[in-house]
Amino acid sequence: MERARVPRSRWGVPSLLHLWIVVAVVVLRLPQPAAAAELDSGDTEALLQLRSLLVDPGGALTTWTGGGGGASSAVCTNWTGISCRNDVRVRVVGIDLAGFNLSGTIHRGICRLSLLETLVLSGNSLAGAIPSCFGELSALRRLDLAGNHFSGELPPELAGLRHLRELVVSGNPALGGRLPDWIANFSLLRKLDLSSDSFQGSIPEGFFKLRSLRHLDLSDNKLIGELSDFDSSLVALRLAGNNFSGTVPCFSASNGTLKVLDLSCNSLAGGIPTCLSHLRRLAELNLSGNGLQYGLSPRLVFSPELKALDLSSNELSGHIPGKIAGGSSALLLLDLSRNRFSGEISGEIAGLRSLLGLFLSSNLLSGEIPPAIGNLTYLQVLDLSHNTLSGEIPPGIAACFQLWQLKLDHNNFSGELPPELDALDSLRILDLAANRFSGEIPLPLAGCRSLEVVDLQSNQLSGELTGAVVVRWRSLRYLSLAGNFFSGEIPDWIFSFPNLRTVDLSGNRFAGAIPDGDFNLSEPFNGELHSSSSPSSGGGEAYRVTATAVDLAGGGEVELSYVLLSPAGIDLSGNVLQGEIPEGLLGLRGIQFLNLSNNFLVGEIPAVGAAGKMQSLVALDLSHNKLSGEVPAREISALPQLRELNLSFNCLTGPAPEKKVMERFPGAFSGNPGLCLEVCGNLPAAAAGGLRGGGGAAGEGVVSFWAFILSAAVSSYISMLAMCCSPRARAFVFYAFKAGT
């Protein structure tokens, strides 16, 4: 019997009709697309209830419309942050509304989303208590409520979330209480982040036995107690900013996995254990801000994968081992500052060829800078300040061509400033203050055109400021040449830098008149870039450099940056300046301090703060000059921010300011014999006191007059003696102000 043959075309293939039939059958048997399925009506209603209590200033949730009738196409496709899955029915499985600036509270209706697996509401301004009904979301695997304003405690109903892999509620300062014991029941939990909250007490014992845990962050809380080893193979452990005590554990269970260990800013004591050498995958170690003591053992050799090592702000002592990082070619940041390390800096440290930041400040280091420092060609920040280092700056440092901060202040360096520094094209901060450098500022330094902060105060530098060097630093923001032997006239371009914020030329030998002009070129002086921080916010620091490790465990980098803390102002005190005060100098609306004391200035005090100027002024010191005329009391009273005023020891005359001004600035007007501090007629107050009444009253007036004369003479003698003995003299009010009062 012959088999039936399929009719074929003349090309030997099935006929076109048969092909169309086969295609139609296949298409009909395919599953329908999810858009045609119906979304569970309860899910739609739950989302609309969630939306009803949220304030949405950015309009991120304006797409949450048109989801009625059970259609899933709008909800699952168009609604912002919503994801669905189509099994038998279409259900909402994910909500991600991170960073939309939402506020309000969370509606309990969200707990009807029974198949919800991901709930991310981080980076908003949501408030109130975390809904206890979250414990009904039994399918939840990821819960992220970080960076909001939630308050109260973690509801115990969350203990029912047995499938939870990630719990993040960091950055909610009003959320606290004791760490819940029931978190230890999350056997599948891989990430727990409760940082920057207000949790108290000790870590529950069960936390140390979470075997699936890989990332634990409890930093910046109020936790106490001693640390134990963890049973889990942790990848990142961050416990910084608490009050943990005891010694540093070995974390033996994480020998082959731990990449980030941050125990900084606690109360840990003892030495650094050599068993940390066994953490062979460690990329970031931060033990700063504790009470760790003793020296570093030669057997302590860190992982070759280490990128950041911060042991600063402890009580570590002894020599710095040359092999401190095991010759790691990966090390980017080494911070051993604010300890008690002594001895010389080992030349072996130059073997850390990848180093970006080297911080060895505030120790007891001596000797010279190793000449091999020039091998660190990737170095960006070098801070050796506040030690007892000596010698000259090695010329080889010019090979660190990526260096943008050279901070060597408060040492015993000497010699002239090396002209080789002009090779540092990227140099932004040059801080050589409080050393013994001498000579003039070398002409080649004009090539450092990126300079923003220059601090050469308290050295033995001399010469005049010519237009060949400093004027080339067009990016200048902070300039301090105080306490040197500079002479000549102050150049007229000194205030012309567009970003200039602070100028300190005090305690030198500058003569002539204060240049009049170019005050309006500086944006900070005129309030265009006025900082909201108070003049004392830096605590005496002119600037602060920060190092931030960014995802080092994942192959990230170390970011180095600085912030200028110095208030906007000018200090020309302690020179031999003459002439009158330029009116433009007392008309700057952004300036916060002005010190012209201990000079030989004459004339009247210009109208301070006229036409709404100098509204940011906090401290004004014009004392110990030869200023005359009346006190501009009305203008002074109109300065809202003024806290420190000193006009003493001048030649001011006329009526004294009102009582409230005198009480606001006690002692600010003393040493002006022609100023009527008591009774004022046509005679100075002192003369009037000597001519009043008869008998005992007259005698008392004469005694008061001679007591005043004696007091003024003694004060003037002491002041002139201080100026003669120290060219670095500072007016008492302004010095305290600049130090951070």
C-alpha positions in Angstrom: 0.0 0.0 0.0 1.5 3.3 -1.0 1.8 6.2 1.4 -0.2 9.3 0.6 1.9 12.0 -1.0 1.8 15.6 0.0 1.2 17.7 -3.0 4.3 19.6 -4.0 4.9 22.6 -6.1 7.1 22.4 -9.1 10.1 23.5 -6.9 9.8 20.4 -4.7 8.4 22.1 -1.6 4.9 21.9 0.1 2.3 24.0 -1.5 1.8 27.5 -0.2 -1.7 26.7 1.1 -0.4 24.0 3.4 2.3 26.3 4.7 -0.3 28.9 5.7 -2.3 26.3 7.5 0.6 25.2 9.5 1.6 28.8 10.5 -2.0 29.5 11.6 -2.1 26.5 13.9 1.2 27.4 15.5 0.2 31.0 16.1 -3.1 29.9 17.7 -1.3 27.6 20.1 1.1 30.3 21.3 0.5 31.9 24.8 -1.1 35.3 24.6 1.1 38.3 25.5 1.0 39.6 29.1 -0.5 42.9 28.0 -3.7 41.1 27.2 -3.9 39.4 30.7 -5.7 41.1 33.6 -3.9 42.5 36.5 -5.2 41.5 39.9 -7.7 44.2 40.9 -6.5 44.1 44.5 -3.0 45.0 43.4 -4.2 48.0 41.4 -6.3 49.2 44.4 -3.3 48.8 46.7 -1.1 50.9 44.5 -3.7 53.7 44.3 -4.0 53.6 48.1 -0.2 53.9 48.4 -0.3 56.9 46.0 -3.1 58.6 48.0 -0.8 59.4 51.0 2.3 60.4 49.1 3.3 64.0 48.3 5.0 64.0 44.8 6.6 67.4 44.1 8.5 66.1 41.1 5.5 64.5 39.4 7.1 61.1 39.3 3.8 59.3 40.0 1.7 61.2 37.5 1.9 58.0 35.4 -0.1 56.2 38.0 -3.4 56.6 36.2 -5.4 54.6 33.7 -5.0 51.3 35.5 -8.7 50.7 36.0 -10.7 47.8 34.5 -8.1 45.2 35.4 -5.8 46.0 32.4 -2.2 45.3 33.2 -0.7 47.1 30.2 -0.8 50.6 31.9 0.2 49.5 35.4 3.0 47.1 34.5 4.4 49.1 31.6 3.7 52.8 32.2 3.4 53.2 35.9 6.7 54.5 37.3 8.7 52.0 39.4 6.2 49.1 39.0 7.2 45.7 37.8 5.0 42.6 37.3 5.1 38.9 36.6 2.6 36.9 34.7 2.1 33.4 35.9 -1.6 32.4 36.1 -2.5 36.0 36.7 -0.5 39.2 36.4 0.7 40.3 39.9 2.9 43.2 41.1 6.2 41.9 42.3 8.3 45.0 42.5 8.1 48.7 43.6 11.1 50.9 43.1 10.5 54.6 43.9 14.1 55.5 45.0 15.2 59.2 44.9 11.9 60.8 43.8 11.8 63.3 46.7 8.5 61.8 47.9 7.1 62.7 51.3 4.1 61.7 53.4 3.4 58.3 55.0 3.0 54.7 53.8 -0.6 53.5 53.4 -1.3 50.1 54.9 -2.9 49.1 51.7 0.5 48.3 50.2 0.5 45.2 52.4 -2.2 43.6 50.2 0.5 43.0 47.5 1.0 39.4 48.7 3.5 38.5 45.9 5.7 41.6 46.4 9.4 40.6 46.3 11.1 44.0 46.1 10.2 47.2 47.9 12.6 50.1 47.5 11.6 53.6 48.8 15.1 54.9 49.6 16.2 58.5 49.1 12.9 60.2 49.9 11.4 62.1 52.8 8.9 59.6 54.0 8.0 59.8 57.7 6.1 58.1 60.5 6.5 54.5 61.8 7.4 51.6 59.5 4.1 49.8 59.0 3.9 46.6 61.0 1.9 45.0 58.3 5.1 44.7 56.2 5.4 41.4 58.1 2.5 40.2 55.9 4.6 40.5 52.7 5.8 36.9 53.0 7.4 36.9 49.5 9.5 39.9 50.2 13.2 39.5 49.4 14.5 43.0 49.4 13.3 45.9 51.7 15.1 49.2 51.3 13.9 52.2 53.2 17.2 54.1 53.5 17.5 57.9 53.6 14.1 58.8 54.9 12.6 60.2 58.1 11.1 57.0 59.6 10.9 57.0 63.4 10.3 54.6 66.2 11.6 51.0 66.2 11.7 48.2 63.7 8.3 46.5 64.1 8.7 42.9 65.5 6.2 41.7 62.8 9.0 41.9 60.3 10.3 38.7 61.9 7.9 36.9 59.6 9.9 37.8 56.4 11.6 34.4 56.2 12.7 34.9 52.5 14.4 38.3 53.1 17.8 38.6 51.5 18.4 42.3 51.9 17.3 44.7 54.7 18.4 48.3 54.4 16.9 51.0 56.7 20.0 53.2 57.0 19.9 57.0 57.2 16.8 57.4 59.4 18.1 59.2 62.5 14.9 59.0 64.4 14.8 55.2 64.0 16.4 53.3 66.9 15.9 51.3 70.0 17.9 48.1 70.6 18.9 45.9 67.7 16.1 43.3 67.4 17.1 39.7 68.2 14.7 38.3 65.6 16.9 39.5 62.8 19.1 36.5 63.6 16.3 34.3 62.3 16.8 35.6 58.7 18.8 32.6 57.6 18.9 33.8 54.0 19.9 37.3 54.8 23.0 38.5 52.8 22.9 42.2 53.4 22.0 44.1 56.5 22.5 47.9 56.6 21.3 49.8 59.7 23.8 52.6 59.5 23.3 56.2 60.5 20.3 55.4 62.7 20.0 55.6 66.5 20.3 52.0 67.6 21.6 51.4 71.0 23.0 48.6 73.2 25.2 45.7 72.1 25.1 43.5 69.0 22.8 40.5 69.7 24.7 37.2 69.8 22.7 35.8 66.9 24.1 38.4 64.5 27.5 36.7 64.7 26.0 33.4 63.6 24.2 34.6 60.4 26.0 32.3 58.0 24.6 33.7 54.8 25.5 37.3 55.7 28.0 38.9 53.4 27.5 42.7 54.0 26.9 44.1 57.5 26.9 47.9 58.2 26.0 49.1 61.7 28.1 52.3 61.5 27.1 55.6 63.0 24.8 54.4 65.8 25.2 54.3 69.6 26.2 50.7 69.9 28.5 49.4 72.7 30.1 46.3 73.9 33.0 44.1 72.7 33.3 42.6 69.3 33.4 38.9 68.6 34.4 37.0 65.5 31.7 36.3 62.9 30.8 32.8 61.7 29.9 34.0 58.3 32.2 34.6 55.3 31.8 38.4 55.3 32.8 40.5 52.3 32.2 43.9 53.9 32.0 44.8 57.7 31.4 48.4 58.7 31.0 49.2 62.4 32.4 52.7 62.4 31.2 55.6 64.6 30.0 53.7 67.6 31.5 53.0 71.1 32.7 49.5 70.8 35.5 48.5 73.2 37.9 45.7 73.7 40.4 44.5 71.1 40.3 44.0 67.3 39.1 40.4 66.5 40.8 38.3 63.8 37.7 37.6 61.7 39.1 34.2 60.9 36.0 32.9 59.2 36.4 35.6 56.6 40.0 35.1 55.8 39.4 34.4 52.1 36.4 36.7 51.6 36.6 40.0 53.6 37.4 43.0 51.4 36.3 45.9 53.5 36.8 46.3 57.3 35.9 49.6 58.9 36.1 49.8 62.7 37.0 53.5 62.8 35.8 56.0 65.5 35.2 53.6 68.3 37.0 52.9 71.7 39.0 49.9 70.7 42.3 49.4 72.6 45.3 47.2 72.6 47.6 46.6 69.6 46.8 45.8 65.9 46.8 42.0 65.8 49.1 40.3 63.3 46.3 37.8 62.4 44.9 40.6 60.2 47.7 39.5 57.8 45.6 36.4 57.1 42.8 38.5 55.5 44.3 37.9 52.0 41.5 39.6 50.1 41.4 42.8 52.1 41.1 45.9 50.0 40.2 48.5 52.6 41.2 48.6 56.3 40.2 51.6 58.5 41.0 51.4 62.2 41.3 55.2 62.7 39.9 57.1 65.6 40.4 54.5 68.3 42.8 54.1 71.2 45.1 51.5 69.6 48.6 51.4 71.0 52.1 50.0 70.7 54.1 49.6 67.6 53.4 47.8 64.3 54.8 44.3 64.4 57.2 43.4 61.5 55.1 40.3 61.1 52.1 42.5 60.2 52.1 42.4 56.5 48.8 43.3 54.8 47.2 41.8 51.8 48.8 42.6 48.4 45.3 43.6 47.3 45.1 46.4 49.9 44.1 49.7 48.4 43.4 51.9 51.5 45.0 51.7 54.9 43.9 54.2 57.5 45.4 53.9 61.1 45.2 57.6 61.9 44.1 59.2 65.2 45.4 56.4 67.5 48.3 56.1 69.9 50.5 54.0 67.8 54.2 54.4 68.3 57.6 53.2 67.2 59.1 53.3 63.8 57.0 53.0 60.6 57.8 49.6 59.1 59.2 49.9 55.6 57.1 47.0 54.5 53.9 48.2 56.1 51.9 47.4 53.0 53.9 44.4 52.0 55.2 46.1 48.9 51.6 46.2 47.7 51.4 47.6 44.2 47.7 48.3 44.7 47.9 50.7 47.7 46.3 54.0 46.9 45.9 55.6 50.3 48.2 55.4 53.4 47.1 57.5 56.4 49.2 57.2 59.6 48.6 60.7 60.8 47.9 61.8 64.4 49.8 59.1 66.1 53.2 58.9 68.0 55.4 57.4 65.3 59.0 58.4 65.5 62.2 58.0 63.7 62.9 58.7 60.0 60.7 58.1 57.1 61.9 54.9 55.4 62.9 55.2 51.8 61.1 51.9 51.2 57.8 53.8 51.3 58.8 55.0 47.9 58.1 51.5 46.7 54.4 52.0 46.9 54.3 53.2 43.3 50.5 53.4 43.0 50.1 55.7 46.0 47.7 58.6 45.6 47.6 60.0 49.1 50.3 59.8 51.8 49.4 61.3 55.2 52.0 61.2 58.0 51.2 64.4 59.8 51.1 65.1 63.5 53.6 62.5 64.6 57.2 62.7 66.0 59.0 62.0 62.8 62.5 63.4 62.3 65.2 63.5 59.7 64.8 64.5 56.1 62.3 63.7 53.3 63.7 60.6 51.5 65.1 61.6 48.1 63.3 58.6 46.6 59.9 60.3 47.2 60.1 61.3 43.6 59.4 57.7 42.6 55.8 58.2 43.7 54.8 59.5 40.3 51.0 59.0 40.9 51.1 60.9 44.2 48.4 63.6 44.5 48.5 64.5 48.2 51.6 64.6 50.5 51.0 65.7 54.1 54.1 65.6 56.4 53.0 68.5 58.5 53.4 68.8 62.3 56.5 66.8 62.8 60.1 67.6 63.5 61.4 67.0 59.9 64.4 69.1 58.8 66.6 69.8 55.9 65.6 71.1 52.5 62.8 70.1 50.2 64.4 67.5 47.9 64.4 68.6 44.2 63.3 65.1 43.2 59.8 65.9 44.5 59.2 67.7 41.2 58.9 64.2 39.7 55.6 63.8 41.5 54.0 65.6 38.6 50.4 64.8 39.6 50.9 66.3 43.1 48.1 68.9 43.9 48.8 69.3 47.6 52.2 69.7 49.2 51.7 70.2 53.0 54.9 70.5 55.0 53.9 73.1 57.6 55.0 73.1 61.2 58.4 71.4 60.8 62.0 72.5 60.9 62.6 72.7 57.1 65.1 75.4 56.0 66.8 76.8 53.0 65.3 78.6 50.1 62.1 77.5 48.3 63.2 75.1 45.5 62.6 76.6 42.0 62.0 73.0 40.9 58.5 73.2 42.3 57.5 75.0 39.1 57.3 71.6 37.4 54.3 70.8 39.5 51.7 72.0 37.0 48.8 70.5 39.0 49.8 72.0 42.4 46.8 73.6 44.0 47.8 73.8 47.7 51.3 74.8 48.8 51.5 74.9 52.6 55.0 75.5 54.0 54.0 77.6 57.1 55.9 77.6 60.4 59.3 76.5 59.1 62.6 78.3 58.6 62.5 78.9 54.9 64.4 82.0 53.9 65.1 84.1 50.8 62.7 85.4 48.2 59.9 83.7 46.4 61.7 82.2 43.4 60.6 83.5 40.0 60.0 80.0 38.6 57.1 79.5 41.0 55.2 81.7 38.6 54.8 78.5 36.6 52.5 77.0 39.3 49.4 78.6 37.7 47.0 76.1 39.3 47.7 77.3 42.9 44.6 78.1 44.9 45.9 78.0 48.5 49.4 79.4 49.4 50.4 79.5 53.0 54.0 80.6 53.7 53.4 82.3 57.1 55.8 82.2 60.0 59.0 81.7 58.0 62.0 84.0 57.3 61.1 85.0 53.7 61.9 88.4 52.5 61.9 90.7 49.5 59.2 92.6 47.7 56.0 91.3 46.1 56.6 91.9 42.4 54.3 91.2 39.5 56.5 88.4 38.3 55.3 85.6 40.6 52.2 85.9 42.7 50.2 87.8 40.1 50.5 84.8 37.9 48.4 82.7 40.3 45.1 83.6 38.8 43.2 80.8 40.6 44.3 82.0 44.0 41.7 81.7 46.8 43.8 81.9 50.0 47.1 83.7 50.5 49.0 84.0 53.7 52.5 85.6 53.9 52.1 86.6 57.6 55.0 86.7 60.0 57.9 87.1 57.5 60.1 89.9 56.5 58.5 91.1 53.3 58.9 94.8 52.6 58.1 97.4 50.0 54.6 98.6 49.1 51.6 96.3 48.8 51.0 95.9 45.1 47.8 97.2 43.6 47.0 93.8 42.1 46.9 92.0 45.4 43.1 92.1 45.7 42.4 91.5 42.0 42.2 87.7 41.9 38.6 86.8 41.0 38.3 83.9 43.5 40.3 85.4 46.3 38.7 84.8 49.7 41.5 85.4 52.3 44.6 87.6 52.3 46.9 87.7 55.3 50.0 89.9 55.0 50.2 90.7 58.7 53.4 90.9 60.7 55.7 92.0 57.9 57.4 95.3 56.9 55.1 96.5 54.2 55.0 100.3 54.0 53.2 103.0 52.0 49.5 103.3 51.5 46.9 100.6 51.2 46.2 100.3 47.5 42.8 101.7 46.5 41.0 99.7 43.8 40.3 96.3 42.4 38.3 95.4 45.5 35.3 94.7 43.3 37.1 92.0 41.3 36.9 89.3 44.0 33.6 87.6 44.0 33.9 86.3 47.6 34.7 89.8 48.9 31.6 91.1 47.2 29.3 88.3 48.4 28.9 86.5 45.1 30.4 83.3 46.5 29.7 83.9 50.1 29.7 80.8 52.2 26.9 80.0 54.6 29.3 78.7 57.2 30.4 80.8 60.1 33.9 82.3 60.2 34.8 79.9 63.0 33.5 76.8 61.2 37.0 75.6 60.4 38.2 75.5 64.0 41.3 77.4 62.9 41.9 75.4 59.8 42.2 77.3 56.5 41.2 74.2 54.5 40.6 70.5 54.9 41.6 67.6 52.7 39.4 64.5 52.6 40.0 61.1 51.2 37.0 59.0 50.3 37.2 55.3 49.3 34.7 54.6 46.6 33.7 50.9 46.2 37.3 49.6 46.7 35.9 46.1 47.1 34.4 46.3 43.6 37.5 47.8 42.0 36.8 51.4 42.8 39.2 54.3 43.5 40.2 56.7 46.2 38.8 60.3 45.7 40.9 63.1 47.2 39.4 66.6 47.5 39.6 69.7 49.7 37.2 72.3 51.0 38.3 75.9 51.9 37.2 76.8 55.5 38.8 80.2 56.0 36.3 83.1 56.2 36.5 85.8 53.6 38.7 88.6 54.9 41.8 90.8 54.8 44.6 91.1 57.5 47.2 93.8 57.0 48.0 94.3 60.7 51.5 94.7 62.2 53.1 96.5 59.3 54.1 100.2 58.8 51.3 101.2 56.5 50.4 104.9 56.3 47.8 107.1 54.7 44.0 106.8 54.9 41.8 103.8 54.8 40.4 103.4 51.2 36.6 103.8 51.2 36.3 100.8 48.9 37.9 98.6 51.6 35.0 99.3 54.0 32.4 98.8 51.4 32.7 95.0 50.6 29.4 93.2 51.3 30.9 89.7 51.4 33.9 90.3 53.7 33.7 88.7 57.2 36.8 90.1 58.9 39.1 93.1 58.4 42.2 93.7 60.5 44.3 96.9 59.9 45.6 97.2 63.5 49.1 98.2 64.5 50.0 100.4 61.6 50.2 104.2 61.2 47.0 104.9 59.4 45.5 108.4 59.6 42.3 110.2 58.7 38.7 109.4 59.6 37.1 106.0 59.6 35.1 105.7 56.4 31.4 105.0 56.6 31.3 101.4 57.6 28.6 99.4 55.9 27.2 102.4 54.0 24.5 101.6 51.5 24.0 98.1 52.8 27.7 97.1 52.4 29.7 94.9 54.8 26.5 93.1 56.0 28.6 89.9 56.5 31.3 91.6 58.7 32.0 89.7 61.9 35.2 91.2 63.2 36.7 94.7 62.6 40.0 95.7 64.2 41.4 99.2 63.5 43.2 99.6 66.8 46.7 101.1 67.4 46.7 103.5 64.5 46.4 107.3 64.3 42.8 107.5 63.1 40.9 110.6 64.0 37.4 112.0 63.8 34.2 110.7 65.3 33.2 107.1 65.7 30.7 106.0 63.0 28.4 104.6 65.7 25.2 104.6 63.6 26.8 102.6 60.8 28.5 100.2 63.3 25.1 99.6 65.0 23.6 98.6 61.7 26.1 95.7 61.1 24.0 92.7 62.0 26.8 90.1 62.1 29.4 92.1 63.9 30.7 90.3 67.0 34.2 91.7 67.5 35.1 95.4 67.3 38.4 97.1 68.3 39.0 100.8 67.7 41.1 101.4 70.7 44.3 103.5 70.9 43.7 105.9 68.1 43.0 109.7 68.1 39.2 109.5 67.9 37.2 112.5 69.2 33.7 113.6 69.7 30.8 112.0 71.5 31.0 108.3 72.5 28.7 105.8 71.0 25.4 105.0 72.7 25.4 102.9 75.8 24.1 99.8 74.0 27.1 100.0 71.6 29.5 100.4 74.5 28.0 97.3 76.2 28.0 95.3 73.0 31.7 95.9 72.4 33.4 96.5 75.8 36.8 98.0 75.6 36.5 98.7 71.9 37.0 102.5 72.3 39.6 102.7 75.1 42.8 104.6 74.6 41.2 107.5 72.7 41.7 110.5 75.1 39.6 112.8 73.0 36.6 110.6 73.0 33.8 111.7 75.4 33.2 108.5 77.4 31.3 110.3 80.2 30.2 114.0 79.9 30.8 115.8 76.6 30.5 119.5 76.1 33.0 121.6 74.2 35.9 119.9 75.9 37.3 116.4 75.8 36.0 114.1 78.5 39.3 114.0 80.3 39.5 117.8 80.6 35.9 118.0 81.6 36.5 115.6 84.4 39.3 117.8 85.8 37.1 121.0 85.8 33.9 119.6 87.3 32.6 120.9 90.6 34.7 121.8 93.7 36.1 120.2 96.8 36.1 116.4 96.9 34.5 116.1 93.5 37.2 118.2 91.9 39.9 116.1 93.6 38.2 112.9 92.4 38.1 114.3 88.9 41.9 115.1 89.0 42.7 111.6 90.3 40.6 110.0 87.6 42.2 112.2 84.9 45.8 111.2 86.0 44.7 107.6 86.4 43.5 107.6 82.9 46.7 109.2 81.5 48.8 106.6 83.4 46.7 103.7 82.1 46.9 105.0 78.5 50.7 105.5 78.8 51.3 102.0 80.2 49.0 100.4 77.5 50.7 102.3 74.7 54.2 101.3 76.0 53.3 97.6 76.2 51.8 97.7 72.7 54.7 99.4 71.1 57.1 97.1 72.9 55.3 94.0 71.5 55.5 95.5 68.0 59.2 96.1 68.3 60.0 92.7 69.7 58.0 90.6 67.3 57.2 91.4 63.7 54.5 88.8 63.9 52.4 90.6 66.5 48.7 90.2 66.1 45.9 92.3 67.5 44.4 90.4 70.4 40.8 90.4 69.1 41.6 89.4 65.6 44.0 86.7 66.5 41.4 84.9 68.6 38.9 85.3 65.8 41.1 83.7 63.2 41.9 80.8 65.5 38.3 79.8 65.4 36.6 81.7 68.2 
